[in-house]
């Protein structure tokens, strides 16, 4: 027996350092490993994702296999997506969720309404709408600490009322485009302050989309003292962002990203932009007045969003770190007199990270140059700027641009500076591979200049010119993905509206456990006693 212990121990060590596919293969070829608890623990350590009937049935057979100690105690995270499950799959999934040994920490329902409407409806006679077996099963999860739901409609809203009052994090997407429940027109149905009140004493992190608030609200009775991070978008055209309301409900917030939904810029008309500016100004002024009267945050460390988003918040508190990413264009009034300058005056950050599009912002009279040369910018000690060149800037005067940037930055008392020159939107966003013996091929003069300029030497100029500077970096980038929203007018590069950014939970390269279990045939009859 002593001789056999070593190879088995070695196999366990191999499993500890293997990918799910290898772990499943080892379990399938070795009965001792199949029965040992190490395999299920490792396979389930990142949870399970179920998106089809095959996923559910295969996973069910794996979980209910007759092995010592069972497997349910290892499952802590579950993602269910899409819905449309058959009655058999619904029955098996409900059995998994309702199992007495299950201690689930995290649940994600991607297309929650589709998931909860799967299977035959259950009528009790005392409800206006039917339930389902999955609704009842998810409602019984007493150990849940983390919840994520997208495409929230009537059933998902009702499920929120049945979740345990021990949630630590909640990610709720109230902005389902196909939602039909009439009550969704009431702002309070989209208000996380109201909907999560049972977990007020335990909630630490809040995220989601489509948040809303009652227009006349100043504060609610419920307070979430442990929430430290909020990252969410809100319903446009209403009372959001209601800064003072969030200050009262979440007084301990340290990291805040409360943003408005953005339409694609090439769809905006001049009238639309004008209306948005007027609405945003009214909201900003109301937010500032309410904070002056009722107080603002005392522990806020980081604020993220576009300059327009942060401007609308109307903050009246100091924020050490400000991260302005996304659409910080002049059309979004981010860099005008009513944008970045006001934001810097509001929060007086020591650190600013900023994404801007178009070299014109750094011109001698460019909007960014003007703001950074004003006294309001003297609070900055760290500056991280990503300059994204627009598709039409292939022949920009690069040497003049570098001098304009240097003259602007050199006037600041910086300790750290990073400048990223992103030319990913020009051409195909990648380097052509020349044939052997051929010369390097460039898409445009700007690409050639960026590639061949000694950026380390340029960065050293900042260190030499600014007495307080500890470190300066200037780097090049061809990453176009975060900035493709700006490509609307250039034809085939344009993202299709409504077709991108899907979050169905099932298309990722890593399908976690289920791809392995289904492919390797767990639960398909070889040994009925073992569920193999």
Phi and psi in degrees as a GROMACS rama.xvg file:
@    title "Ramachandran Plot"
@    xaxis  label "Phi"
@    yaxis  label "Psi"
@TYPE xy
-63.5729  -34.9365  UNK-2
-68.2409  -29.4229  UNK-3
-81.1915  -19.2696  UNK-4
-68.304  -37.0054  UNK-5
-62.4076  -52.7457  UNK-6
-62.1695  -35.184  UNK-7
-66.6572  -41.8024  UNK-8
-63.0928  -37.8875  UNK-9
-64.2529  -41.8257  UNK-10
-61.4787  -38.162  UNK-11
-64.3308  -39.2996  UNK-12
-65.3225  -40.6124  UNK-13
-59.8102  -43.0172  UNK-14
-62.1285  -38.4972  UNK-15
-59.2409  -28.2772  UNK-16
-111.451  17.7346  UNK-17
-107.598  162.183  UNK-18
-79.2212  164.29  UNK-19
-55.1011  -37.3917  UNK-20
-61.6051  -43.9958  UNK-21
-68.6494  -41.1505  UNK-22
-58.9653  -46.7499  UNK-23
-63.6306  -38.7991  UNK-24
-64.8251  -41.7037  UNK-25
-62.9526  -42.4687  UNK-26
-63.4447  -36.081  UNK-27
-72.8696  -28.5488  UNK-28
-97.4492  -8.41775  UNK-29
-133.65  113.775  UNK-30
-62.8757  -36.0288  UNK-31
-63.063  -40.9904  UNK-32
-68.8997  -34.4046  UNK-33
-63.5154  -38.5591  UNK-34
-85.2015  -20.4953  UNK-35
-71.0942  151.449  UNK-36
-78.7115  -12.0212  UNK-37
-64.1439  -44.7371  UNK-38
-57.8231  -55.8616  UNK-39
-58.098  -37.7489  UNK-40
-62.1586  -41.8368  UNK-41
-73.5634  -40.8673  UNK-42
-63.5783  -32.9342  UNK-43
-100.218  4.82755  UNK-44
-65.3927  -27.1729  UNK-45
-102.941  14.4828  UNK-46
84.4137  -172.366  UNK-47
-133.757  145.958  UNK-48
-120.546  124.901  UNK-49
-120.796  123.297  UNK-50
-130.894  -13.9027  UNK-51
-135.856  167.309  UNK-52
-58.7093  -41.1362  UNK-53
-61.014  -43.4457  UNK-54
-54.9718  -50.59  UNK-55
-64.2227  -47.6406  UNK-56
-67.6359  -41.0546  UNK-57
-65.8375  -44.3315  UNK-58
-64.9174  -37.2753  UNK-59
-62.3163  -45.0848  UNK-60
-62.0645  -38.6208  UNK-61
-64.6163  -45.1408  UNK-62
-70.0892  -35.925  UNK-63
-91.4252  7.56734  UNK-64
-59.1324  144.634  UNK-65
-81.3846  88.2005  UNK-66
-130.11  155.472  UNK-67
-58.841  138.518  UNK-68
73.1674  -8.90054  UNK-69
68.4908  178.749  UNK-70
-123.899  -11.6513  UNK-71
-65.5086  -29.5038  UNK-72
-67.7296  -15.4344  UNK-73
-89.9508  -14.0217  UNK-74
-88.0685  110.355  UNK-75
-114.188  -17.3569  UNK-76
-135.002  133.265  UNK-77
-137.413  130.828  UNK-78
-117.867  126.162  UNK-79
-122.004  128.416  UNK-80
-133.952  157.198  UNK-81
77.5263  -48.8645  UNK-82
80.4441  -159.498  UNK-83
71.8322  24.3331  UNK-84
-74.4849  150.871  UNK-85
-71.3319  167.213  UNK-86
-61.7686  -38.1073  UNK-87
-63.2145  -44.7401  UNK-88
-65.5935  -39.4493  UNK-89
-61.5763  -43.459  UNK-90
-62.5458  -44.224  UNK-91
-69.2836  -40.2711  UNK-92
-65.4519  -40.2759  UNK-93
-63.0107  -35.7751  UNK-94
-66.1547  -38.3263  UNK-95
-64.1352  -49.427  UNK-96
-65.0853  -33.2935  UNK-97
-91.3717  3.57144  UNK-98
-62.585  139.604  UNK-99
-64.7155  -27.8345  UNK-100
-89.7769  -5.21299  UNK-101
-74.076  131.741  UNK-102
-126.495  70.7624  UNK-103
-75.3859  129.147  UNK-104
-92.6629  -40.6946  UNK-105
-127.212  135.376  UNK-106
-132.928  129.232  UNK-107
-122.897  123.401  UNK-108
-112.569  102.261  UNK-109
-90.8388  119.876  UNK-110
63.3045  63.3374  UNK-111
-56.6249  -39.4871  UNK-112
-65.73  -39.1566  UNK-113
-65.0086  -39.5764  UNK-114
-65.8172  -48.3369  UNK-115
-71.943  -18.0294  UNK-116
-93.367  1.8281  UNK-117
-70.6006  146.615  UNK-118
84.477  174.362  UNK-119
-70.8331  138.35  UNK-120
-69.7739  152.613  UNK-121
-115.623  119.098  UNK-122
-103.805  130.476  UNK-123
-105.92  -11.1839  UNK-124
90.8687  -19.7112  UNK-125
-111.774  14.9079  UNK-126
-125.651  149.176  UNK-127
-75.3972  -24.8743  UNK-128
-129.164  148.882  UNK-129
-73.0662  155.462  UNK-130
-99.5246  -175.326  UNK-131
-140.886  165.527  UNK-132
-60.6068  -36.7043  UNK-133
-70.0641  -36.7233  UNK-134
-59.3771  -47.0668  UNK-135
-63.6938  -39.8905  UNK-136
-66.4834  -48.1511  UNK-137
-64.616  -32.514  UNK-138
-66.4955  -20.3587  UNK-139
-91.7251  2.5487  UNK-140
-74.9788  98.7071  UNK-141
-84.3531  -15.1161  UNK-142
-102.188  5.26817  UNK-143
-64.9434  134.357  UNK-144
-121.892  -22.7342  UNK-145
-132.068  127.677  UNK-146
-128.43  137.574  UNK-147
-133.432  131.119  UNK-148
-140.902  133.893  UNK-149
-117.112  164.815  UNK-150
52.1032  57.3659  UNK-151
-82.8583  122.859  UNK-152
-128.938  -152.48  UNK-153
-59.8624  -48.6406  UNK-154
-63.8705  -42.9276  UNK-155
-66.0389  -36.1398  UNK-156
-62.3765  -41.2966  UNK-157
-68.0068  -34.6211  UNK-158
-62.8758  -36.5369  UNK-159
-54.8088  -36.6585  UNK-160
-71.4432  -16.3818  UNK-161
-104.526  -2.10446  UNK-162
-72.4331  153.367  UNK-163
-64.0916  153.338  UNK-164
-88.407  44.5647  UNK-165
-130.607  19.5708  UNK-166
-65.9871  137.115  UNK-167
-101.332  -34.2343  UNK-168
-139.687  149.057  UNK-169
-140.745  131.59  UNK-170
-125.594  103.532  UNK-171
-123.88  119.285  UNK-172
-99.7918  100.137  UNK-173
-87.8208  4.29802  UNK-174
-101.807  35.5724  UNK-175
-60.8257  122.411  UNK-176
-67.6376  -23.1708  UNK-177
-101.105  10.9832  UNK-178
-62.5084  136.797  UNK-179
-119.314  -8.94802  UNK-180
-66.9998  123.986  UNK-181
-60.2058  -32.0282  UNK-182
-67.2294  -13.0878  UNK-183
-66.2541  -16.9405  UNK-184
-71.1456  -16.6305  UNK-185
-80.3679  120.797  UNK-186
-54.2402  -31.1225  UNK-187
-67.9948  -22.605  UNK-188
-71.485  -18.5478  UNK-189
-105.667  9.54407  UNK-190
-96.8092  107.982  UNK-191
-64.6573  -25.1804  UNK-192
-61.1896  -38.9879  UNK-193
-81.7485  -43.7601  UNK-194
-71.6066  -25.323  UNK-195
-109.409  18.5688  UNK-196
-56.6087  -29.7657  UNK-197
-64.1862  -24.9858  UNK-198
-103.82  24.1563  UNK-199
-58.576  -32.9783  UNK-200
-84.6145  -11.7459  UNK-201
-118.262  -23.4681  UNK-202
-63.8819  134.162  UNK-203
-121.297  -23.655  UNK-204
-140.899  134.854  UNK-205
-130.306  129.463  UNK-206
-146.12  167.794  UNK-207
151.198  -158.859  UNK-208
-151.996  154.921  UNK-209
73.8077  22.5012  UNK-210
-65.4533  150.757  UNK-211
-147.093  171.508  UNK-212
-153.888  153.806  UNK-213
-65.5528  133.575  UNK-214
-56.7398  -32.562  UNK-215
-94.9284  9.91035  UNK-216
-76.6531  135.497  UNK-217
-111.843  -37.1641  UNK-218
-164.799  158.728  UNK-219
-116.452  161.158  UNK-220
-67.0816  -29.5031  UNK-221
-82.1491  140.171  UNK-222
-130.329  138.17  UNK-223
-109.663  87.9688  UNK-224
-71.0492  -19.3137  UNK-225
-97.5895  -8.10702  UNK-226
-67.9155  125.174  UNK-227
-114.586  -18.5435  UNK-228
-137.448  131.449  UNK-229
-127.517  126.517  UNK-230
-139.006  100.845  UNK-231
-157.052  159.169  UNK-232
-108.285  160.44  UNK-233
-124.602  164.6  UNK-234
-70.5157  127.358  UNK-235
-79.1545  159.198  UNK-236
79.9458  8.84249  UNK-237
-118.067  -143.711  UNK-238
-90.6178  -4.09682  UNK-239
-82.9255  152.408  UNK-240
-80.0893  128.269  UNK-241
-92.769  79.6485  UNK-242
-57.6551  -48.6534  UNK-243
-63.8792  -35.4398  UNK-244
-62.0379  -43.0968  UNK-245
-71.5495  -33.6943  UNK-246
-60.5758  -43.9076  UNK-247
-68.4809  -41.5989  UNK-248
-77.5785  -32.2997  UNK-249
-127.699  69.5758  UNK-250
-68.3364  -21.3964  UNK-251
-97.1998  12.9712  UNK-252
-60.5022  134.467  UNK-253
-112.288  -29.2843  UNK-254
-126.711  125.622  UNK-255
-132.032  128.047  UNK-256
-137.417  94.1474  UNK-257
-118.521  104.959  UNK-258
-124.096  155.434  UNK-259
-89.2069  148.927  UNK-260
-66.9465  142.941  UNK-261
-114.27  127.67  UNK-262
-76.8836  160.194  UNK-263
-64.8612  131.718  UNK-264
-61.238  -30.6807  UNK-265
-77.918  -2.32713  UNK-266
-96.0361  -8.70242  UNK-267
-82.1248  133.999  UNK-268
-94.7097  165.726  UNK-269
-59.8549  -36.7497  UNK-270
-65.8634  -41.3648  UNK-271
-60.4553  -44.8858  UNK-272
-63.3737  -41.1431  UNK-273
-62.8592  -43.8037  UNK-274
-63.6123  -42.6331  UNK-275
-61.4731  -39.3033  UNK-276
-65.255  -43.1941  UNK-277
-64.3198  -43.737  UNK-278
-63.7158  -44.147  UNK-279
-63.4966  -39.098  UNK-280
-64.3224  -41.0729  UNK-281
-64.2262  -42.1526  UNK-282
-65.2376  -42.5944  UNK-283
-60.1633  -47.144  UNK-284
-63.8456  -39.4813  UNK-285
-65.7637  -40.1831  UNK-286
-63.3878  -42.3  UNK-287
-65.4863  -43.2653  UNK-288
-61.3769  -43.4313  UNK-289
-65.7554  -38.0807  UNK-290
-69.511  -37.5286  UNK-291
-62.0216  -38.4178  UNK-292
-82.0613  -34.6104  UNK-293
-118.444  -4.24459  UNK-294
103.873  158.383  UNK-295
-128.183  -175.901  UNK-296
-69.8298  147.016  UNK-297
-109.036  -15.7669  UNK-298
-123.769  14.5216  UNK-299
-68.1143  123.877  UNK-300
-108.384  -37.0814  UNK-301
-133.689  133.579  UNK-302
-126.863  132.934  UNK-303
-125.68  156.288  UNK-304
145.005  -174.275  UNK-305
-77.8711  166.006  UNK-306
-60.2116  -35.8193  UNK-307
-65.3261  -38.4798  UNK-308
-62.3  -49.0044  UNK-309
-68.7732  -35.3389  UNK-310
-60.0027  -42.6645  UNK-311
-65.8032  -28.6814  UNK-312
-63.3239  -30.3446  UNK-313
60.3731  42.1296  UNK-314
-63.7017  144.936  UNK-315
-123.026  24.6445  UNK-316
-124.548  159.042  UNK-317
-73.947  135.535  UNK-318
-128.864  112.866  UNK-319
-61.5342  -36.4552  UNK-320
-126.92  126.047  UNK-321
-121.727  125.08  UNK-322
-120.141  108.566  UNK-323
-109.446  98.8513  UNK-324
-116.079  173.15  UNK-325
88.0483  -138.807  UNK-326
-87.1016  78.7013  UNK-327
-98.9638  58.0213  UNK-328
-101.434  164.69  UNK-329
-63.3082  -33.6759  UNK-330
-64.9965  -23.4079  UNK-331
-91.7073  16.938  UNK-332
46.6604  31.6026  UNK-333
-78.6086  -35.808  UNK-334
-106.145  3.35876  UNK-335
-79.5922  -174.473  UNK-336
-60.9255  -27.8555  UNK-337
-95.3842  20.7744  UNK-338
-125.167  -103.037  UNK-339
-59.3125  -40.5834  UNK-340
-59.477  -45.6318  UNK-341
-63.4789  -39.7514  UNK-342
-63.0992  -44.0847  UNK-343
-63.647  -38.5908  UNK-344
-66.9165  -33.5799  UNK-345
-64.5962  -49.5281  UNK-346
-114.213  -13.233  UNK-347
47.6477  60.7938  UNK-348
-75.3643  152.541  UNK-349
-86.4614  -27.1802  UNK-350
-126.162  132.054  UNK-351
-130.903  124  UNK-352
-110.774  131.12  UNK-353
-143.871  132.974  UNK-354
-109.004  126.969  UNK-355
-131.464  153.879  UNK-356
-118.15  129.905  UNK-357
97.2479  128.5  UNK-358
-67.6432  -17.1057  UNK-359
-62.1144  -23.0889  UNK-360
-65.4752  -21.9004  UNK-361
-102.162  8.80703  UNK-362
-61.2127  171.082  UNK-363
-57.8209  -28.9471  UNK-364
-122.755  27.3051  UNK-365
-70.6041  153.735  UNK-366
-60.9074  -39.0365  UNK-367
-72.5324  -41.4799  UNK-368
-58.8113  -42.0765  UNK-369
-61.0172  -45.1907  UNK-370
-67.5044  -43.3932  UNK-371
-70.0699  -17.7074  UNK-372
-91.3652  -3.68518  UNK-373
-87.0568  159.192  UNK-374
-57.1071  -29.0059  UNK-375
-61.9141  -22.5979  UNK-376
-88.8921  -2.41285  UNK-377
-71.1384  -7.62159  UNK-378
-75.9007  -14.7396  UNK-379
-76.739  129.996  UNK-380
-112.621  -20.7326  UNK-381
-135.885  133.403  UNK-382
-136.799  124.102  UNK-383
-123.933  105.752  UNK-384
-115.435  128.47  UNK-385
-107.183  116.354  UNK-386
-98.6051  114.363  UNK-387
-99.1853  115.298  UNK-388
-74.377  136.592  UNK-389
-80.1534  158.488  UNK-390
-56.216  -26.0389  UNK-391
-87.3355  3.41272  UNK-392
-101.317  29.4466  UNK-393
-65.1387  -20.9505  UNK-394
-117.546  26.8661  UNK-395
-62.0778  150.119  UNK-396
-77.3057  91.8684  UNK-397
-67.2237  -41.7482  UNK-398
-62.1073  -41.6139  UNK-399
-64.6898  -39.3809  UNK-400
-61.1817  -45.1588  UNK-401
-61.3586  -37.7015  UNK-402
-67.8864  -39.9033  UNK-403
-62.4792  -41.9448  UNK-404
-64.3817  -43.5296  UNK-405
-62.2049  -45.4622  UNK-406
-62.7993  -35.3717  UNK-407
-70.7869  -48.9593  UNK-408
-69.7644  -33.456  UNK-409
-65.2713  -16.6208  UNK-410
-86.2398  -2.17609  UNK-411
-100.327  147.043  UNK-412
-84.2721  57.5975  UNK-413
-80.5539  147.008  UNK-414
-103.671  -27.0652  UNK-415
-140.339  140.332  UNK-416
-144.159  137.499  UNK-417
-133.88  130.37  UNK-418
-122.167  123.228  UNK-419
-110.163  122.303  UNK-420
-98.9118  103.597  UNK-421
-103.198  113.302  UNK-422
-112.182  25.9458  UNK-423
-66.5105  -24.9906  UNK-424
-82.381  -7.81234  UNK-425
-89.4387  128.455  UNK-426
65.4263  -137.102  UNK-427
-92.1859  -0.600716  UNK-428
76.0778  19.5363  UNK-429
-151.12  162.077  UNK-430
-82.1627  134.256  UNK-431
-71.5063  144.632  UNK-432
-96.4529  108.883  UNK-433
-69.4539  152.093  UNK-434
-68.7339  154.879  UNK-435
-54.2039  130.296  UNK-436
86.8594  -10.0393  UNK-437
-91.2993  164.218  UNK-438
-81.5171  162.132  UNK-439
-62.0537  135.284  UNK-440
-108.91  133.917  UNK-441
-120.526  152.856  UNK-442
-76.1726  -31.4238  UNK-443
-162.63  167.443  UNK-444
-58.4205  -36.1626  UNK-445
-62.5709  -43.0439  UNK-446
-60.3776  -42.8895  UNK-447
-60.573  -42.3024  UNK-448
-68.0214  -42.6215  UNK-449
-64.1419  -42.701  UNK-450
-67.1316  -36.3555  UNK-451
-96.7704  -5.78654  UNK-452
-77.3477  138.883  UNK-453
-78.5345  92.8135  UNK-454
-73.3564  -28.2173  UNK-455
-65.0069  -41.0095  UNK-456
-65.3677  -39.8896  UNK-457
-64.0489  -40.9795  UNK-458
-63.1874  -36.8659  UNK-459
-63.5764  -27.4566  UNK-460
-60.1758  -37.8987  UNK-461
-67.3461  -41.4919  UNK-462
-61.6435  -40.5937  UNK-463
-72.1003  -30.9063  UNK-464
-89.4809  -24.765  UNK-465
-109.688  110.604  UNK-466
-57.5491  -33.9336  UNK-467
-83.3756  -6.71334  UNK-468
-70.5612  126.13  UNK-469
-95.5794  -37.1747  UNK-470
-154.2  136.143  UNK-471
-133.228  135.606  UNK-472
-128.041  137.321  UNK-473
-130.335  120.166  UNK-474
-130.639  160.029  UNK-475
-106.593  154.155  UNK-476
-146.961  147.177  UNK-477
-120.621  18.4182  UNK-478
-75.9887  109.287  UNK-479
-98.614  -15.6424  UNK-480
-56.8038  -47.4752  UNK-481
-67.3408  -12.0763  UNK-482
-117.729  11.839  UNK-483
-68.4147  -14.9296  UNK-484
-62.5107  -18.1444  UNK-485
-87.0849  0.322475  UNK-486
-93.7114  10.8061  UNK-487
-50.2088  -48.5786  UNK-488
-75.9511  -0.840226  UNK-489
-105.51  27.9156  UNK-490
76.8383  -118.889  UNK-491
-66.6162  -18.8964  UNK-492
-77.4453  -8.09335  UNK-493
-71.7333  132.763  UNK-494
-67.672  144.861  UNK-495
-78.1677  121.237  UNK-496
-56.6494  129.819  UNK-497
83.7911  -6.56303  UNK-498
-103.292  -10.0357  UNK-499
-102.757  171.86  UNK-500
57.8757  54.3388  UNK-501
-83.1806  143.641  UNK-502
-131.717  68.946  UNK-503
-97.9693  -1.09005  UNK-504
74.7659  4.44571  UNK-505
-128.887  -4.34599  UNK-506
-101.048  2.13572  UNK-507
-70.3407  159.399  UNK-508
-64.4025  -32.2291  UNK-509
-102.215  100.93  UNK-510
-85.0869  18.8333  UNK-511
55.7009  -120.925  UNK-512
-82.2603  -39.3026  UNK-513
-65.9532  -35.0157  UNK-514
-59.4142  -37.1768  UNK-515
-71.7812  -44.8772  UNK-516
-64.6998  -43.5015  UNK-517
-66.8374  -44.7489  UNK-518
-67.0634  -37.5755  UNK-519
-87.4789  -2.0415  UNK-520
80.3115  27.3687  UNK-521
-59.2545  132.32  UNK-522
91.5635  -7.40948  UNK-523
-93.0018  132.86  UNK-524
-59.8436  113.379  UNK-525
-127.655  -43.9372  UNK-526
-135.047  104.327  UNK-527
-62.3694  -32.919  UNK-528
-66.0558  -29.2383  UNK-529
-98.2745  -2.51144  UNK-530
67.6608  32.0245  UNK-531
